[in-house]
Amino acid sequence: MKTVKSFAWLIGAALLAVATLSVGSPMQPGLINADVLGNGALGFAMGGMIVNRDNIANLFVSLKTSFNNAFSAVVAVWPDIAMKVTSTSGANDYKWLSKFPKMQRWVGDKKIKSLEAFKYLVENEDFEATVEVDRNDVEDDILGIYSTQAQAAGESSAQLPDELVFEAVNGAFTGLCFDGQFFCDTDHPVTNPATGAKESVSNKGTAVLSAATQALAQASLGAAATAMGLFKDDEGRPLNVTPVILLVPVALRDVANTLYTADRLEDGKANLYKGMFKPVVSPRLTSSTAWFLLDTTKVIKPFIYQERKAPVFVEQTDAQSDDVFKRKMFKFGAEARAAAGYGFWQTCYGSTGAGG
């Protein structure tokens, strides 16, 4: 009769053979020789994934791929209304906006533009999003949720510039710009070249954006465009401001689209602004009535996205780290350093939409 060996006996014999070939002697119970596992050093077979350096590295490569794919899929709005400034320090000073030189006839000595005393400092801030990965989930190969979290981190990282820029937009009536005034204000100081005195110039209104009648459209959108067209520099020369974007909250989407596409307004009269000001609708705008007319055709745009450190995927995968050793937690996430601020107030006209 043939002798039938038990399954346990066969497994034991196989492990003994592997141990003998690997180290020339039986292994200590519970350990798998590092050479058998390859470059991953010691690992522990837990019925799921073996936790070693190679497998952890491969896991986080996969998570980084999920992060990057989600990051790339985001369609950002901020490039439509803001310029990107690369920062190399903790903060940038934009007081140079107060005296941006224009070409002029060279007669006699050159005219030197001196900077105003007011400092407009935009300080970078730190941002992060961190996810913990339980070592038990790695051992048990329960990792699907972390791929979703990596995608969410990538999406959130790509949206950071939008969040910062629209924070600046929402604060346009209360946030200071380079001349020490609120970005949208009624009394920006501009020098009258004839008298040398400072005069107040407004880029702020209260009109309700309306497409109900031609008269109301002229009193809101038309008045804003006219005011921007009249902006001049300190030497009395027109700045050639040409608004092209109408930035509105969701509540004003239909009004903005009507003003942009309709041949006639609700009173049956001709729409004087058809095709002139492209609507940009953002749910990030917190006021349901405020709207902004923007000139984004210039090098200096209305808003600034200042980037010190672009969002980047980071990870903590060292099995000897305190978090892994004491709490069995690996980590991954994203880090960034950035800020937002205001460019030329002359490239923006803001209305609170409060009426009156």
C-alpha positions as CSV (number, residue, x, y, z in Angstrom):
1,M,0.0,0.0,0.0
2,K,1.2,3.5,-0.9
3,T,2.1,5.7,2.0
4,V,0.1,8.9,2.0
5,K,1.8,11.9,3.7
6,S,-0.2,14.5,5.4
7,F,-0.4,18.0,3.9
8,A,1.2,19.5,7.0
9,W,4.1,17.0,6.6
10,L,4.6,18.0,3.0
11,I,4.6,21.7,3.8
12,G,7.1,21.1,6.6
13,A,9.4,19.2,4.3
14,A,9.3,21.9,1.7
15,L,10.2,24.6,4.1
16,L,13.0,22.5,5.5
17,A,14.4,22.0,2.0
18,V,14.2,25.7,1.2
19,A,15.9,26.6,4.5
20,T,18.7,24.0,3.8
21,L,19.3,25.4,0.3
22,S,19.3,29.0,1.5
23,V,21.4,28.9,4.7
24,G,22.6,25.4,5.0
25,S,20.6,24.8,8.1
26,P,17.0,24.8,9.2
27,M,15.5,28.2,9.8
28,Q,14.2,29.5,13.1
29,P,10.5,29.1,13.3
30,G,8.5,32.0,11.9
31,L,11.2,33.6,9.8
32,I,11.6,33.5,6.1
33,N,15.2,34.0,4.8
34,A,15.8,37.4,3.2
35,D,17.5,35.8,0.1
36,V,14.3,33.8,-0.6
37,L,12.2,37.0,-0.7
38,G,14.7,38.9,-2.8
39,N,15.6,42.6,-2.2
40,G,12.6,43.1,0.2
41,A,14.6,41.9,3.2
42,L,12.6,40.2,5.9
43,G,8.9,39.9,5.3
44,F,6.0,38.3,7.2
45,A,3.5,36.1,5.3
46,M,0.1,37.0,6.8
47,G,-2.3,35.3,4.5
48,G,-2.5,38.4,2.3
49,M,0.3,40.7,1.2
50,I,3.8,40.2,2.5
51,V,4.9,43.4,4.2
52,N,8.4,44.2,3.0
53,R,10.2,47.2,1.4
54,D,9.5,46.1,-2.2
55,N,5.8,45.6,-1.7
56,I,5.4,48.8,0.3
57,A,7.3,50.7,-2.4
58,N,5.1,49.2,-5.1
59,L,2.0,50.1,-3.1
60,F,3.0,53.8,-2.8
61,V,4.0,54.0,-6.5
62,S,0.4,52.9,-7.3
63,L,-1.0,55.5,-4.9
64,K,1.2,58.2,-6.4
65,T,-0.1,57.2,-9.9
66,S,-3.7,57.5,-8.7
67,F,-2.8,60.9,-7.1
68,N,-1.2,62.2,-10.3
69,N,-4.0,61.0,-12.6
70,A,-6.7,62.7,-10.5
71,F,-4.5,65.9,-10.3
72,S,-4.2,66.0,-14.1
73,A,-7.9,65.6,-14.6
74,V,-8.9,68.7,-12.8
75,V,-9.9,71.7,-15.0
76,A,-8.9,74.8,-13.2
77,V,-10.6,78.2,-13.4
78,W,-8.0,80.5,-11.9
79,P,-5.9,80.8,-15.1
80,D,-8.9,82.6,-16.7
81,I,-8.6,85.5,-14.1
82,A,-5.2,85.4,-12.4
83,M,-1.5,85.3,-13.3
84,K,1.0,82.9,-11.8
85,V,4.0,84.3,-9.9
86,T,6.7,81.9,-8.9
87,S,8.0,82.7,-5.4
88,T,11.5,82.0,-4.2
89,S,11.1,83.1,-0.5
90,G,8.6,83.3,2.3
91,A,6.8,86.3,0.8
92,N,6.7,88.6,-2.2
93,D,6.4,92.4,-2.1
94,Y,4.3,93.8,-5.0
95,K,4.8,97.5,-4.3
96,W,6.3,97.7,-7.8
97,L,2.8,97.6,-9.1
98,S,2.4,101.2,-8.0
99,K,4.9,102.5,-10.6
100,F,4.9,100.2,-13.6
101,P,6.7,102.2,-16.4
102,K,5.3,102.9,-19.8
103,M,7.2,103.8,-22.9
104,Q,7.4,107.5,-23.6
105,R,9.3,110.0,-25.7
106,W,12.8,110.4,-24.5
107,V,13.4,114.2,-24.3
108,G,16.2,115.2,-21.9
109,D,16.9,113.0,-18.9
110,K,15.1,109.8,-18.4
111,K,12.1,109.9,-16.1
112,I,12.7,107.5,-13.2
113,K,9.7,105.8,-11.7
114,S,10.0,105.7,-7.9
115,L,8.1,103.1,-5.8
116,E,5.4,104.2,-3.4
117,A,6.2,103.7,0.3
118,F,3.3,101.3,0.9
119,K,4.4,97.7,1.1
120,Y,2.1,95.1,-0.4
121,L,3.4,91.9,1.0
122,V,1.9,88.5,0.0
123,E,3.1,85.8,2.4
124,N,3.2,82.1,1.4
125,E,1.3,79.6,3.6
126,D,1.8,75.9,4.1
127,F,-0.9,73.4,3.0
128,E,-1.2,69.7,3.5
129,A,-3.5,66.7,3.1
130,T,-2.4,63.5,4.9
131,V,-3.8,60.0,4.9
132,E,-2.8,57.1,7.2
133,V,-2.4,53.6,5.9
134,D,-2.9,50.9,8.6
135,R,-0.3,48.2,8.3
136,N,-3.0,45.6,9.0
137,D,-4.8,46.7,5.8
138,V,-1.6,46.2,3.9
139,E,-1.1,42.7,5.4
140,D,-4.8,41.8,4.7
141,D,-4.6,43.3,1.1
142,I,-7.5,45.7,1.8
143,L,-6.2,48.7,-0.1
144,G,-9.0,49.8,-2.4
145,I,-10.1,52.7,-0.2
146,Y,-6.6,54.2,-0.2
147,S,-6.6,54.4,-4.0
148,T,-9.8,56.5,-3.7
149,Q,-8.2,58.7,-1.0
150,A,-5.1,59.2,-3.1
151,Q,-7.4,60.4,-6.0
152,A,-9.2,62.7,-3.6
153,A,-5.9,64.1,-2.4
154,G,-4.8,64.7,-6.0
155,E,-8.0,66.4,-6.9
156,S,-7.9,68.6,-3.8
157,S,-4.2,69.5,-4.5
158,A,-5.1,70.6,-8.1
159,Q,-7.9,72.7,-6.8
160,L,-5.8,74.6,-4.3
161,P,-5.0,77.5,-6.6
162,D,-8.7,77.9,-7.4
163,E,-9.5,78.0,-3.7
164,L,-6.8,80.6,-2.9
165,V,-7.6,82.9,-5.9
166,F,-11.3,82.9,-5.2
167,E,-10.7,83.6,-1.5
168,A,-9.0,86.8,-2.9
169,V,-12.0,87.5,-5.2
170,N,-14.4,87.1,-2.3
171,G,-12.3,89.6,-0.3
172,A,-12.1,92.1,-3.1
173,F,-14.2,94.7,-1.3
174,T,-12.3,94.4,2.0
175,G,-8.8,93.2,1.0
176,L,-6.0,95.7,0.5
177,C,-4.0,96.0,-2.7
178,F,-0.8,97.7,-3.7
179,D,-1.9,101.3,-3.2
180,G,-3.2,100.7,0.4
181,Q,-6.8,100.8,-0.6
182,F,-9.3,98.0,-0.9
183,F,-8.9,96.2,-4.2
184,C,-12.4,97.3,-5.3
185,D,-12.8,100.7,-3.8
186,T,-14.3,104.2,-4.5
187,D,-11.2,106.2,-3.7
188,H,-8.0,104.8,-5.3
189,P,-5.5,107.7,-5.3
190,V,-4.3,108.7,-8.8
191,T,-2.1,111.7,-9.6
192,N,-3.6,114.4,-11.8
193,P,-0.7,115.3,-14.1
194,A,-2.1,118.9,-14.6
195,T,-2.2,119.8,-10.9
196,G,0.1,117.1,-9.3
197,A,-2.6,116.5,-6.7
198,K,-4.1,113.1,-5.9
199,E,-7.6,112.4,-7.1
200,S,-9.9,109.5,-6.2
201,V,-10.8,107.0,-8.9
202,S,-13.4,104.3,-8.3
203,N,-13.5,100.7,-9.5
204,K,-16.4,99.8,-7.3
205,G,-20.2,100.0,-7.8
206,T,-23.4,98.7,-6.3
207,A,-25.6,98.2,-9.4
208,V,-27.6,95.0,-9.7
209,L,-26.5,93.1,-12.8
210,S,-29.5,93.0,-15.0
211,A,-30.7,92.0,-18.5
212,A,-34.3,93.0,-17.8
213,T,-34.1,96.2,-19.9
214,Q,-31.6,97.9,-22.1
215,A,-31.5,100.8,-19.6
216,L,-30.7,98.5,-16.6
217,A,-28.1,96.7,-18.6
218,Q,-26.4,100.0,-19.4
219,A,-26.7,101.1,-15.8
220,S,-24.9,98.0,-14.6
221,L,-22.6,96.3,-17.1
222,G,-22.4,99.3,-19.4
223,A,-21.4,101.7,-16.6
224,A,-18.7,99.3,-15.4
225,A,-17.2,98.9,-18.9
226,T,-17.2,102.7,-19.4
227,A,-15.5,103.4,-16.1
228,M,-12.7,100.9,-16.9
229,G,-12.2,102.4,-20.3
230,L,-11.6,105.8,-18.7
231,F,-8.8,104.7,-16.4
232,K,-5.6,106.6,-16.9
233,D,-2.0,106.5,-15.5
234,D,-0.3,109.1,-13.4
235,E,0.7,111.0,-16.5
236,G,-2.9,111.2,-17.8
237,R,-2.5,108.6,-20.6
238,P,-5.3,106.1,-21.1
239,L,-4.4,102.6,-19.8
240,N,-6.3,100.9,-22.7
241,V,-8.2,98.7,-20.3
242,T,-10.3,96.3,-22.3
243,P,-12.6,94.1,-20.1
244,V,-13.4,90.7,-21.6
245,I,-14.7,88.5,-18.7
246,L,-17.8,88.8,-16.6
247,L,-17.2,86.9,-13.4
248,V,-20.4,85.9,-11.6
249,P,-21.8,83.5,-9.0
250,V,-24.2,80.7,-9.9
251,A,-27.1,82.9,-9.0
252,L,-26.3,85.4,-11.8
253,R,-25.4,82.7,-14.4
254,D,-28.6,83.2,-16.5
255,V,-28.3,87.0,-16.5
256,A,-24.6,86.8,-17.6
257,N,-25.4,84.3,-20.3
258,T,-28.3,86.4,-21.6
259,L,-26.1,89.5,-21.7
260,Y,-23.5,87.5,-23.7
261,T,-25.7,85.6,-26.1
262,A,-29.1,87.2,-26.6
263,D,-29.9,89.4,-29.6
264,R,-32.6,91.2,-27.6
265,L,-33.1,91.7,-23.9
266,E,-36.3,91.1,-22.0
267,D,-37.8,94.4,-22.9
268,G,-37.4,93.6,-26.6
269,K,-34.7,96.1,-27.2
270,A,-31.3,95.3,-28.7
271,N,-28.6,93.8,-26.5
272,L,-25.7,96.2,-26.8
273,Y,-23.3,93.8,-25.1
274,K,-23.8,90.6,-27.1
275,G,-20.5,88.6,-27.4
276,M,-18.5,91.3,-25.5
277,F,-17.9,89.9,-22.0
278,K,-17.5,86.1,-21.7
279,P,-19.3,84.8,-18.6
280,V,-17.2,82.8,-16.0
281,V,-19.4,81.2,-13.5
282,S,-18.0,80.0,-10.2
283,P,-19.7,78.3,-7.2
284,R,-16.7,79.5,-5.1
285,L,-18.1,83.1,-5.1
286,T,-19.8,83.5,-1.8
287,S,-22.0,86.5,-2.6
288,S,-25.1,85.8,-4.7
289,T,-25.2,89.4,-5.9
290,A,-21.6,90.6,-6.4
291,W,-20.2,90.5,-9.9
292,F,-16.9,91.5,-11.5
293,L,-15.8,92.8,-14.9
294,L,-12.2,91.9,-15.7
295,D,-9.5,92.7,-18.2
296,T,-7.4,89.6,-18.5
297,T,-5.7,90.6,-21.7
298,K,-2.7,92.3,-20.0
299,V,0.5,90.8,-18.6
300,I,-0.6,91.9,-15.1
301,K,-4.0,90.3,-14.4
302,P,-6.5,91.3,-11.8
303,F,-5.5,88.5,-9.4
304,I,-2.3,86.7,-8.5
305,Y,-1.6,83.1,-7.7
306,Q,1.7,83.0,-5.9
307,E,3.4,79.6,-5.9
308,R,6.4,78.8,-3.7
309,K,6.1,75.0,-3.8
310,A,3.7,73.3,-6.2
311,P,1.5,70.5,-4.7
312,V,3.6,67.4,-4.5
313,F,2.9,63.8,-3.4
314,V,4.7,62.8,-0.2
315,E,5.0,59.5,1.7
316,Q,6.3,58.0,4.9
317,T,7.1,54.3,4.3
318,D,10.0,53.5,6.6
319,A,9.0,50.5,8.6
320,Q,11.3,51.7,11.4
321,S,9.7,55.1,11.8
322,D,8.0,55.8,15.1
323,D,4.5,55.9,13.6
324,V,4.9,52.5,12.0
325,F,6.7,50.9,15.0
326,K,4.4,52.3,17.7
327,R,1.1,52.8,15.8
328,K,1.5,50.5,12.7
329,M,0.7,53.5,10.4
330,F,2.2,54.4,7.1
331,K,1.4,57.8,5.6
332,F,0.9,59.5,2.3
333,G,-0.5,62.8,1.1
334,A,0.3,66.2,-0.5
335,E,2.2,69.3,0.5
336,A,2.3,72.8,-1.0
337,R,3.3,76.4,-0.2
338,A,1.3,79.2,-1.9
339,A,-0.8,82.3,-1.6
340,A,-3.0,84.6,-3.6
341,G,-3.3,88.4,-3.9
342,Y,-4.3,91.3,-6.1
343,G,-2.7,92.7,-9.3
344,F,-3.7,96.0,-10.9
345,W,-7.0,97.3,-9.5
346,Q,-7.4,99.0,-12.9
347,T,-8.1,95.6,-14.5
348,C,-11.2,94.9,-12.4
349,Y,-14.5,96.6,-11.7
350,G,-16.5,95.0,-8.9
351,S,-20.1,95.6,-7.9
352,T,-21.6,94.4,-4.7
353,G,-25.0,94.1,-6.5
354,A,-26.7,95.6,-3.5
355,G,-28.4,98.2,-5.5
356,G,-29.0,101.8,-4.7
